[in-house]
Amino acid sequence: MRWKRYWQWGLLLLGLVVVVATRYNAPLYQQPLIQVTATQTLHQTTTQDEFHNRDRQSTQQVSGRLLNGSRRGQTVQARNTYTASSALDQRYRKGQQVFVSLTNHGVQLKDLKRDTVVLGLLYLVVAVVLLLLRWPGLLALVSVVANFALFFCAIELDLMWHSTGFLTLFGVLALLFTGITLRLVLGRTRQMLVVFLATVSGTGLAMGLSALTLALTQHQGLYFESVAYVTQVAPQPLFLAATLLGSLGAVMDQATDIVAALFTLKTDQPTISAAALFQAGRQVGRTIMGPLINVLLLIFVAEAFPLAVLLLRNGNSWGYTFDMTMSLGLAQSLISGIGIVLTVPLTSFFASRLFVRQPKH
Amino acid sequence: MNTLLVLSGLLLFVMVLVGGRQGAAAFLSLWLNFGCLFLAILLVALQFSPLLVALVLGILMLALIIFVGQDDLLVTQTAFFAAVLVLVVLLVLMVPVEYWAAVQGFGLEDSDTLEGLSLLVGIDFVKVSIATAVLSTLGAIAEAAMAVAAGLSALLRQHPAISTRRLFHAGLTTGQRIIGTTFNTLFFGFFGGFLGLFIWFVNLQYTLGELLNNKVLIAEVLLVLFALLGVVLTVPLTALVMAKRVGYQRKKAA
């Protein structure tokens, strides 16, 4: 017990060391880095664009010490132009570490070094999970990491195959995700089998129905040209794969909660009939499905916030802004919602079949 | 026919079929939440303070998710109070982190989308990024708070005389049970949206160093981390609110 506690504190300390070390890891980077030692505002102008938006543009002189490369230790000067709204630029402050490019013409500021802040927050999350939720919390994190690794492998595979069979690949990936996640959360039990069957059939049914709807309505009102970061995969399959993966976790969540409740019920009342179990499952499911769909809605649609604000300030109508930033996210939420709702009767059905032993004839 | 209309008609149909009156209420809450989100964007575009808009509409949205269609007042009131508490704690953390990370607005990968748009619109995009973080975590906080409060309410029905101390610890145990699946909801929910971005990164062979400092990626990762942290904090805070509330009621009754 005591050893276990030391182990935990050791882990926490090690993490802290790693986070602090990122302030001093500049030699690991190929790209030159500086630490800002002084800044000075040179001039400021007030700007007005064609939509009468007022903004303030400033130019600052940034002095910094080079942290890596052959000129390490030298002090260099650079200019930075930034705006008050900072949509694509930023003001630099003393103490910040910044990527730069060194050319014959001088020094150009590229981008802020962000590894310390992201690892710091990651560390905080892991520490809080460990301290509050102990082992089950750690297991939950492990399943997230495992899924992430799998996700990356799938993308590598997709690029190797030049995106032929893109949807098939991600369909198979979804099956693997479901299997691995449930194995880690539930173990190899009858409950896992029920959740697996319900998740696969619920998601599959929802995706099928949605693909059918999209085809029949000729995806009117969905603007696939607004899909961001399109490279070699066509926007529509990309959208469908994103929807499939996006809804998977919530559907599993829904099915797991129902199964856990029904398993407890069955243990308490071993003689309960299949029909009663089915009804109980529906009862549990209908209270969870609402909040769960809202979780996804907010994740899918809130991301549109900055672009939507920008479009509105650029004199676009509400309708156009909605079409370009929110229509796809909303469609994803609706499709996921259908999957989550369909999972309720499906889980209850599979549970009532598999938990209640059939009378022998 | 408009695809969104057909999809939402389909969703309403299955929701009522499966959930009856509660299903219809859930459908209503979904659209009200979307309305609030749209309103938040409009208000910020009209130059209201993004932080104030996120806080006020965020609390309204928590209420919509938690109260609409649910009957047990002990569960909903406890969950709502705890969720608001978590929101405030998170906001205190989000403000310095978003300023520190400077991941506001857009990155170089967004160049295509931004073509022809004026970026000098006079709205502080760091504040917009904080508002985005607040709004995208709300659902997860509400859901976790409801789950813990519902679990404790069921426990109170079975053991009405349970001590507040044991009630609090039972809350943590409930949290341990739900955390695995909630993490997965968040993981898949966010990563489904990043699919295009990840293909982009792998395709253009970004190095680990580039990824760890990339503005667009770090912006998304921070959203996920805030959401995870929100859920984890919700567990003890909901248990605490429930224990305090039951303790207070008992004192009043005695």
Interface residues (C-beta under 8 A of the other chain):
Chain A: L28 Y29 Q30 Q31 T47 D49 E50 F51 N53 R54 D55 Q57 T83 A84 S85 S86 A87 L88 Q90 F99 D111 L112 K113 R114 D115 V117 V118 L119 L121 L122 L124 V125 V128 V129 L132 L133 R134 P136 G137 L139 A140 L141 S143 V144 N147 F148 F151 F152 I155 E156 D158 L159 F177 T181 L184 V185 L209 S210 T213 L214 L216 T217 H219 Q220 G221 L222 V227 A228 Y229 V230 T231 Q232 V233 L238 A241 A242 T243 L244 L245 G246 S247 L248 G249 A250 M252 D253 T256 D257 A260 R282 G285 R286 T287 I288 M289 G290 P291 L292 I293 N294 V295 L296 L297 L298 I299 F300 V301 A302 E303 A304 F305 P306 L307 A308 V309 L310 L311 L312 R313 N314 W318 T321 F322 M326 S327 L330 A331 Q332 S333 L334 I335 G337 I338 V341 L342 V344 P345
Chain B: M1 N2 T3 L4 L5 V6 L7 S8 L10 L11 V14 M15 V18 G19 G20 Q22 G23 A25 A26 S29 L30 N33 F34 L37 F38 A40 I41 L42 V44 A45 M61 I65 I66 V68 G69 Q70 V97 W100 A101 A102 V103 Q104 G105 F106 G107 E109 D110 T113 L114 L117 S118 L119 L120 V121 G122 I123 D124 F125 V126 V128 S129 A131 T132 L135 S136 T137 L138 G139 A140 A142 E143 M146 A147 A150 L172 G175 Q176 R177 I178 I179 G180 T181 T182 F183 N184 T185 L186 F187 F188 G189 F190 F191 G192 G193 L195 G196 L197 F198 I199 W200 V202 N203 L204 G209 L212 N213 N214 K215 I218 V221 L222 L223 L225 F226 A227 L228 L229 V232 L233 V235 P236
